[in-house]
Amino acid sequence: MHIIRVRFESFRCVHLGDLFGACGVYVLWDGRARARPRYIGEGNILKRLADHWDRPDVTFALPLDGYVAIIGDHGHVPSKLEARAVEYLLLEIGGYTDRGPGANRHPGNQTAVIDLCRKFGTLRVAVSGFDPLCPPWEARPLKPVKQIKARLTAADQLCVEQTWRLRKLRRMRR
Protein backbone atom coordinates (compact mmCIF):
# COMPACT_ATOMS: atom_id res chain seq x y z
CA MET A 1 0.00 0.00 0.00
CA HIS A 2 1.19 3.49 -0.87
CA ILE A 3 -0.07 6.39 1.26
CA ILE A 4 -0.16 10.02 0.11
CA ARG A 5 -0.82 12.50 2.89
CA VAL A 6 -2.33 15.73 1.62
CA ARG A 7 -3.05 18.76 3.81
CA PHE A 8 -5.20 21.41 2.16
CA GLU A 9 -4.75 24.93 3.45
CA SER A 10 -6.72 28.03 2.57
CA PHE A 11 -5.01 30.46 0.18
CA ARG A 12 -5.19 33.00 3.01
CA CYS A 13 -3.11 30.80 5.32
CA VAL A 14 -0.32 29.78 2.93
CA HIS A 15 2.93 31.73 2.94
CA LEU A 16 3.88 32.69 -0.62
CA GLY A 17 7.50 31.70 0.02
CA ASP A 18 6.43 28.13 0.71
CA LEU A 19 5.01 27.85 -2.82
CA PHE A 20 8.20 28.67 -4.74
CA GLY A 21 9.07 25.50 -6.66
CA ALA A 22 6.40 23.56 -4.79
CA CYS A 23 4.47 20.82 -6.56
CA GLY A 24 1.00 20.04 -5.40
CA VAL A 25 -2.73 20.25 -5.91
CA TYR A 26 -4.92 23.34 -5.83
CA VAL A 27 -8.65 24.00 -5.93
CA LEU A 28 -9.83 27.35 -7.30
CA TRP A 29 -13.10 28.96 -6.27
CA ASP A 30 -13.93 32.14 -8.19
CA GLY A 31 -16.46 34.89 -7.53
CA ARG A 32 -19.23 33.05 -9.41
CA ALA A 33 -18.72 29.65 -7.75
CA ARG A 34 -21.38 28.83 -5.19
CA ALA A 35 -21.48 25.07 -4.66
CA ARG A 36 -18.75 23.70 -6.92
CA PRO A 37 -15.13 24.72 -7.37
CA ARG A 38 -14.21 26.43 -10.62
CA TYR A 39 -11.05 24.40 -11.24
CA ILE A 40 -8.96 21.59 -9.73
CA GLY A 41 -5.35 21.35 -10.87
CA GLU A 42 -1.88 20.05 -10.12
CA GLY A 43 1.73 20.89 -10.85
CA ASN A 44 4.13 23.66 -9.94
CA ILE A 45 1.58 25.65 -7.98
CA LEU A 46 2.72 29.22 -8.62
CA LYS A 47 3.36 28.59 -12.31
CA ARG A 48 0.03 26.86 -12.83
CA LEU A 49 -1.93 29.58 -11.04
CA ALA A 50 -0.27 32.24 -13.21
CA ASP A 51 -0.95 30.18 -16.35
CA HIS A 52 -4.67 30.02 -15.55
CA TRP A 53 -4.95 33.78 -15.55
CA ASP A 54 -3.87 33.94 -19.22
CA ARG A 55 -6.05 31.10 -20.54
CA PRO A 56 -8.31 32.32 -23.34
CA ASP A 57 -10.83 29.45 -22.92
CA VAL A 58 -11.55 30.02 -19.21
CA THR A 59 -12.21 33.27 -17.42
CA PHE A 60 -12.20 33.57 -13.67
CA ALA A 61 -14.44 36.02 -11.84
CA LEU A 62 -12.81 37.93 -9.01
CA PRO A 63 -12.31 37.45 -6.16
CA LEU A 64 -10.38 34.19 -6.42
CA ASP A 65 -10.11 31.98 -3.38
CA GLY A 66 -9.37 28.34 -2.73
CA TYR A 67 -7.11 25.73 -1.27
CA VAL A 68 -3.63 24.42 -1.89
CA ALA A 69 -1.77 21.30 -0.80
CA ILE A 70 1.98 20.91 -1.25
CA ILE A 71 2.94 17.34 -2.04
CA GLY A 72 6.43 15.96 -1.59
CA ASP A 73 9.63 17.92 -1.52
CA HIS A 74 9.29 20.83 -3.92
CA GLY A 75 8.87 19.46 -7.40
CA HIS A 76 10.80 16.21 -7.59
CA VAL A 77 9.44 13.39 -9.74
CA PRO A 78 7.55 11.41 -7.04
CA SER A 79 5.61 14.49 -5.92
CA LYS A 80 4.51 15.24 -9.51
CA LEU A 81 3.17 11.70 -9.98
CA GLU A 82 1.41 11.87 -6.62
CA ALA A 83 -0.03 15.32 -7.42
CA ARG A 84 -1.44 13.96 -10.68
CA ALA A 85 -3.01 11.04 -8.83
CA VAL A 86 -4.58 13.28 -6.18
CA GLU A 87 -5.93 15.67 -8.82
CA TYR A 88 -7.55 12.79 -10.72
CA LEU A 89 -9.09 11.36 -7.56
CA LEU A 90 -10.49 14.75 -6.46
CA LEU A 91 -12.03 15.20 -9.92
CA GLU A 92 -13.60 11.74 -9.62
CA ILE A 93 -14.97 12.51 -6.16
CA GLY A 94 -16.29 15.84 -7.43
CA GLY A 95 -18.24 13.90 -10.03
CA TYR A 96 -19.54 11.37 -7.50
CA THR A 97 -20.68 14.01 -5.02
CA ASP A 98 -22.07 16.71 -7.34
CA ARG A 99 -19.08 18.97 -6.65
CA GLY A 100 -17.31 18.69 -9.99
CA PRO A 101 -15.51 21.85 -11.13
CA GLY A 102 -16.99 23.93 -13.91
CA ALA A 103 -13.83 24.78 -15.87
CA ASN A 104 -11.82 21.54 -16.05
CA ARG A 105 -11.72 20.39 -19.66
CA HIS A 106 -9.87 17.12 -18.98
CA PRO A 107 -10.75 14.42 -16.45
CA GLY A 108 -7.25 14.31 -14.97
CA ASN A 109 -4.51 11.72 -15.27
CA GLN A 110 -5.99 8.31 -14.51
CA THR A 111 -2.72 6.71 -15.62
CA ALA A 112 -0.95 8.15 -12.56
CA VAL A 113 -3.40 6.36 -10.25
CA ILE A 114 -3.20 3.13 -12.23
CA ASP A 115 0.61 3.21 -12.22
CA LEU A 116 0.71 3.66 -8.44
CA CYS A 117 -1.86 0.87 -7.97
CA ARG A 118 0.13 -1.50 -10.16
CA LYS A 119 3.30 -0.74 -8.25
CA PHE A 120 1.88 -0.82 -4.70
CA GLY A 121 -1.42 -2.72 -4.94
CA THR A 122 -3.50 -0.10 -3.15
CA LEU A 123 -3.21 3.67 -3.15
CA ARG A 124 -4.55 5.50 -0.11
CA VAL A 125 -4.85 9.28 0.03
CA ALA A 126 -5.37 10.84 3.45
CA VAL A 127 -6.81 14.34 3.06
CA SER A 128 -6.54 16.67 6.07
CA GLY A 129 -6.69 20.38 6.71
CA PHE A 130 -9.71 21.89 4.98
CA ASP A 131 -12.23 20.19 2.72
CA PRO A 132 -11.18 21.39 -0.77
CA LEU A 133 -14.64 20.59 -2.15
CA CYS A 134 -16.32 22.95 0.34
CA PRO A 135 -16.64 26.67 -0.54
CA PRO A 136 -13.95 28.74 1.22
CA TRP A 137 -16.56 30.95 2.89
CA GLU A 138 -17.88 27.79 4.56
CA ALA A 139 -14.39 26.44 5.27
CA ARG A 140 -14.20 23.92 8.04
CA PRO A 141 -11.38 21.68 9.16
CA LEU A 142 -11.78 18.04 8.23
CA LYS A 143 -12.54 15.87 11.24
CA PRO A 144 -11.89 13.06 10.76
CA VAL A 145 -9.42 12.90 7.90
CA LYS A 146 -11.06 12.05 4.57
CA GLN A 147 -9.85 8.83 2.94
CA ILE A 148 -9.61 7.90 -0.70
CA LYS A 149 -8.60 4.36 -1.63
CA ALA A 150 -7.86 3.20 -5.15
CA ARG A 151 -7.02 -0.28 -6.37
CA LEU A 152 -7.24 -2.35 -9.51
CA THR A 153 -9.80 -5.15 -9.71
CA ALA A 154 -9.02 -8.62 -11.06
CA ALA A 155 -10.34 -7.36 -14.43
CA ASP A 156 -7.79 -4.50 -14.29
CA GLN A 157 -10.50 -1.86 -13.70
CA LEU A 158 -9.87 1.05 -11.35
CA CYS A 159 -11.97 0.93 -8.17
CA VAL A 160 -12.16 4.10 -6.05
CA GLU A 161 -13.61 4.23 -2.53
CA GLN A 162 -14.02 7.53 -0.70
CA THR A 163 -15.63 9.02 2.40
CA TRP A 164 -17.26 12.17 0.97
CA ARG A 165 -21.04 12.43 0.90
CA LEU A 166 -23.27 13.97 -1.73
CA ARG A 167 -23.47 17.74 -1.70
CA LYS A 168 -26.35 19.03 0.40
CA LEU A 169 -28.85 20.81 -1.77
CA ARG A 170 -30.21 23.98 -0.24
CA ARG A 171 -33.75 25.08 -0.69
CA MET A 172 -34.17 28.28 -2.62
CA ARG A 173 -35.92 31.04 -0.70
CA ARG A 174 -38.77 32.78 -2.49
VEXFIFI-673709 format. One record per residue: x, y, z of N, C-alpha, C in turn; residue in one letter. Coordinates in steps of 0.2 Angstrom, whole numbers, padded with zeros to 4 digits, always signed. Example, Ala and Ser with C-alpha at 12.3 -4.5 7.8 and 13.67 -1.06 7.14 Angstrom:
! residues 2
+0066-0028+0039+0062-0022+0039+0066-0016+0039A
+0064-0011+0035+0068-0005+0036+0064+0000+0039S
//
This chain:
! residues 174
+0004-0006+0000+0000+0000+0000+0004+0006+0000M
+0002+0011-0004+0006+0017-0004+0001+0023-0002H
+0004+0027+0003+0000+0032+0006+0002+0039+0004I
-0002+0043+0002-0001+0050+0001-0005+0054+0006I
-0001+0058+0010-0004+0062+0014-0004+0070+0011R
-0010+0072+0011-0012+0079+0008-0015+0083+0013V
-0012+0089+0014-0015+0094+0019-0017+0100+0015R
-0024+0101+0014-0026+0107+0011-0027+0113+0016F
-0023+0118+0013-0024+0125+0017-0027+0130+0013E
-0030+0135+0016-0034+0140+0013-0028+0145+0010S
-0030+0148+0004-0025+0152+0001-0023+0158+0006F
-0027+0160+0010-0026+0165+0015-0021+0163+0020R
-0020+0156+0021-0016+0154+0027-0009+0152+0024C
-0008+0152+0018-0002+0149+0015+0003+0155+0013V
+0009+0154+0016+0015+0159+0015+0017+0158+0008H
+0017+0163+0004+0019+0163-0003+0026+0160-0004L
+0031+0161+0001+0037+0159+0000+0038+0151+0000G
+0033+0148+0003+0032+0141+0004+0030+0138-0003D
+0027+0142-0008+0025+0139-0014+0030+0140-0020L
+0036+0143-0019+0041+0143-0024+0044+0136-0025F
+0043+0134-0031+0045+0127-0033+0041+0122-0031G
+0036+0123-0027+0032+0118-0024+0027+0115-0029A
+0027+0108-0029+0022+0104-0033+0017+0102-0028C
+0011+0102-0031+0005+0100-0027-0002+0101-0031G
-0007+0101-0027-0014+0101-0030-0017+0108-0027V
-0021+0111-0031-0025+0117-0029-0032+0116-0032Y
-0036+0120-0028-0043+0120-0030-0045+0127-0030V
-0047+0130-0036-0049+0137-0036-0057+0138-0036L
-0059+0143-0032-0066+0145-0031-0066+0152-0034W
-0069+0154-0039-0070+0161-0041-0076+0164-0038D
-0077+0170-0040-0082+0174-0038-0089+0172-0040G
-0090+0168-0045-0096+0165-0047-0098+0158-0044R
-0093+0155-0041-0094+0148-0039-0098+0149-0032A
-0103+0144-0032-0107+0144-0026-0107+0137-0022R
-0107+0132-0026-0107+0125-0023-0102+0121-0026A
-0099+0123-0031-0094+0118-0035-0088+0123-0036R
-0082+0120-0035-0076+0124-0037-0076+0125-0044P
-0072+0130-0046-0071+0132-0053-0066+0128-0057R
-0061+0126-0053-0055+0122-0056-0051+0118-0051Y
-0049+0112-0053-0045+0108-0049-0039+0106-0053I
-0033+0108-0050-0027+0107-0054-0021+0104-0050G
-0015+0103-0054-0009+0100-0051-0003+0103-0054E
+0002+0102-0051+0009+0104-0054+0012+0109-0050G
+0017+0113-0053+0021+0118-0050+0016+0124-0048N
+0014+0124-0042+0008+0128-0040+0008+0135-0042I
+0013+0139-0041+0014+0146-0043+0013+0147-0051L
+0017+0143-0054+0017+0143-0062+0010+0141-0064K
+0007+0136-0062+0000+0134-0064-0005+0140-0063R
-0005+0143-0057-0010+0148-0055-0009+0154-0060L
-0003+0156-0061-0001+0161-0066-0004+0159-0073A
-0003+0153-0075-0005+0151-0082-0012+0151-0083D
-0016+0150-0077-0023+0150-0078-0026+0157-0079H
-0023+0162-0077-0025+0169-0078-0025+0171-0085W
-0020+0168-0089-0019+0170-0096-0023+0165-0101D
-0027+0160-0098-0030+0155-0103-0036+0159-0106R
-0036+0158-0113-0042+0162-0117-0048+0158-0116P
-0048+0151-0115-0054+0147-0115-0058+0147-0108D
-0055+0150-0103-0058+0150-0096-0057+0157-0093V
-0062+0160-0091-0061+0166-0087-0063+0165-0080T
-0060+0168-0075-0061+0168-0068-0064+0174-0066F
-0069+0174-0062-0072+0180-0059-0069+0182-0052A
-0067+0188-0051-0064+0190-0045-0069+0190-0040L
-0068+0189-0034-0062+0187-0031-0060+0180-0031P
-0054+0178-0032-0052+0171-0032-0050+0169-0025L
-0052+0163-0023-0051+0160-0017-0049+0152-0018D
-0048+0149-0013-0047+0142-0014-0042+0139-0009G
-0040+0133-0011-0036+0129-0006-0029+0126-0010Y
-0024+0125-0006-0018+0122-0009-0015+0117-0005V
-0012+0112-0008-0009+0106-0004-0002+0105-0007A
+0003+0106-0004+0010+0105-0006+0011+0097-0005I
+0013+0094-0011+0015+0087-0010+0022+0086-0011I
+0025+0082-0007+0032+0080-0008+0037+0085-0006G
+0043+0085-0009+0048+0090-0008+0050+0094-0013D
+0045+0099-0015+0046+0104-0020+0048+0102-0027H
+0044+0098-0030+0044+0097-0037+0048+0091-0040G
+0050+0087-0035+0054+0081-0038+0049+0076-0041H
+0051+0071-0045+0047+0067-0049+0042+0063-0045V
+0043+0060-0039+0038+0057-0035+0032+0062-0033P
+0033+0068-0032+0028+0072-0030+0024+0074-0036S
+0026+0075-0042+0023+0076-0048+0018+0070-0049K
+0020+0064-0049+0016+0058-0050+0010+0058-0045L
+0012+0059-0038+0007+0059-0033+0002+0065-0034E
+0004+0071-0036+0000+0077-0037-0005+0075-0043A
-0003+0072-0048-0007+0070-0053-0012+0065-0051R
-0010+0060-0047-0015+0055-0044-0020+0059-0040A
-0018+0063-0035-0023+0066-0031-0028+0071-0035V
-0025+0074-0040-0030+0078-0044-0035+0074-0047E
-0033+0068-0050-0038+0064-0054-0043+0061-0049Y
-0041+0059-0043-0045+0057-0038-0050+0062-0035L
-0048+0068-0034-0052+0074-0032-0058+0075-0038L
-0055+0075-0044-0060+0076-0050-0065+0070-0050L
-0063+0064-0048-0068+0059-0048-0073+0060-0042E
-0071+0062-0037-0075+0063-0031-0080+0068-0032I
-0077+0074-0035-0081+0079-0037-0087+0077-0041G
-0086+0072-0046-0091+0069-0050-0096+0065-0046G
-0093+0061-0042-0098+0057-0037-0102+0061-0033Y
-0100+0066-0030-0103+0070-0025-0107+0076-0027T
-0107+0078-0034-0110+0084-0037-0106+0090-0035D
-0100+0089-0035-0095+0095-0033-0090+0096-0039R
-0091+0093-0045-0087+0093-0050-0085+0101-0052G
-0079+0102-0054-0078+0109-0056-0080+0111-0063P
-0082+0117-0063-0085+0120-0070-0080+0121-0075G
-0074+0122-0074-0069+0124-0079-0064+0118-0082A
-0064+0113-0078-0059+0108-0080-0061+0105-0087N
-0057+0105-0092-0059+0102-0098-0057+0095-0099R
-0052+0092-0095-0049+0086-0095-0051+0082-0088H
-0052+0076-0088-0054+0072-0082-0048+0071-0078P
-0042+0073-0079-0036+0072-0075-0032+0066-0078G
-0027+0064-0074-0023+0059-0076-0024+0052-0073N
-0028+0048-0075-0030+0042-0073-0024+0037-0073Q
-0020+0038-0078-0014+0034-0078-0009+0034-0072T
-0009+0040-0069-0005+0041-0063-0007+0036-0057A
-0014+0036-0056-0017+0032-0051-0016+0024-0053V
-0017+0023-0059-0016+0016-0061-0009+0013-0060I
-0004+0018-0062+0003+0016-0061+0005+0015-0054D
+0002+0019-0049+0004+0018-0042+0000+0012-0040L
-0006+0011-0042-0009+0004-0040-0006-0002-0042C
-0003-0002-0048+0001-0007-0051+0007-0009-0047R
+0010-0003-0045+0016-0004-0041+0015-0006-0034K
+0010-0003-0031+0009-0004-0024+0003-0008-0022F
-0001-0010-0026-0007-0014-0025-0013-0009-0023G
-0012-0005-0018-0018+0000-0016-0014+0006-0015T
-0018+0011-0017-0016+0018-0016-0021+0021-0011L
-0018+0024-0005-0023+0028-0001-0021+0035+0000R
-0026+0039-0001-0024+0046+0000-0028+0049+0006V
-0024+0052+0011-0027+0054+0017-0027+0062+0017A
-0033+0065+0016-0034+0072+0015-0036+0075+0022V
-0032+0080+0024-0033+0083+0030-0033+0091+0029S
-0033+0095+0034-0033+0102+0034-0041+0104+0032G
-0042+0107+0027-0049+0109+0025-0051+0105+0019F
-0058+0105+0019-0061+0101+0014-0061+0105+0007D
-0057+0103+0002-0056+0107-0004-0062+0107-0008P
-0067+0103-0007-0073+0103-0011-0079+0107-0007L
-0077+0110-0002-0082+0115+0002-0080+0122+0000C
-0085+0126-0001-0083+0133-0003-0079+0137+0003P
-0074+0141+0001-0070+0144+0006-0073+0148+0011P
-0079+0151+0010-0083+0155+0014-0086+0150+0019W
-0087+0144+0018-0089+0139+0023-0084+0134+0025E
-0078+0136+0025-0072+0132+0026-0072+0129+0033A
-0071+0123+0034-0071+0120+0040-0066+0114+0040R
-0062+0114+0046-0057+0108+0046-0060+0101+0045P
-0057+0097+0042-0059+0090+0041-0058+0086+0048L
-0063+0084+0050-0063+0079+0056-0068+0074+0055K
-0066+0068+0054-0059+0065+0054-0057+0066+0047P
-0051+0064+0046-0047+0064+0039-0051+0061+0034V
-0052+0064+0028-0055+0060+0023-0051+0055+0020K
-0053+0050+0018-0049+0044+0015-0052+0043+0008Q
-0047+0042+0003-0048+0040-0004-0044+0033-0005I
-0047+0028-0007-0043+0022-0008-0044+0020-0015K
-0039+0018-0019-0039+0016-0026-0036+0009-0026A
-0038+0005-0030-0035-0001-0032-0038-0004-0039R
-0034-0009-0041-0036-0012-0048-0040-0018-0046L
-0045-0019-0049-0049-0026-0049-0045-0031-0052T
-0048-0037-0052-0045-0043-0055-0046-0042-0063A
-0051-0038-0065-0052-0037-0072-0048-0031-0074A
-0043-0028-0070-0039-0022-0071-0043-0016-0072D
-0048-0015-0069-0052-0009-0068-0051-0005-0062Q
-0051+0001-0063-0049+0005-0057-0055+0006-0052L
-0054+0004-0046-0060+0005-0041-0058+0010-0036C
-0062+0015-0035-0061+0021-0030-0066+0021-0025V
-0064+0021-0018-0068+0021-0013-0066+0028-0009E
-0071+0031-0007-0070+0038-0003-0075+0039+0002Q
-0074+0044+0006-0078+0045+0012-0082+0052+0012T
-0082+0055+0006-0086+0061+0005-0094+0059+0004W
-0098+0063+0006-0105+0062+0005-0108+0067-0001R
-0113+0065-0004-0116+0070-0009-0117+0077-0006L
-0117+0082-0010-0117+0089-0009-0124+0090-0006R
-0125+0094-0001-0132+0095+0002-0135+0100-0002K
-0141+0099-0005-0144+0104-0009-0148+0109-0004L
-0148+0115-0005-0151+0120-0001-0157+0122-0005R
-0162+0123-0001-0169+0125-0003-0168+0133-0005R
-0171+0134-0011-0171+0141-0013-0176+0145-0009M
-0175+0151-0007-0180+0155-0004-0183+0159-0009R
-0190+0160-0008-0194+0164-0012-0196+0170-0009R
//
